[in-house]
């Protein structure tokens, strides 16, 4: 069985006060989905709720991985 397709509005905010390039992926007015850090040329996404770690080769794929994980496991 498949879930109903739904658009999720997000914001990607760069966090300037961190040592590594870091972004927070947020559903506006609701909650943070996760944090993405650029580590050794790869993007490490950590989910907010369960602290699972996902690695990607680009920022865009890391954002997509977080959204997919959120839609499947945390929503």
PyMOL commands that set and color helices and strands:
alter all, ss='L'
color gray80, all
select helices_A, chain A and resi 59-74
alter helices_A, ss='H'
color red, helices_A
select strands_A, chain A and resi 11-15+22-27+31-39+42-47+53-56
alter strands_A, ss='S'
color yellow, strands_A
deselect
rebuild
show_as cartoon
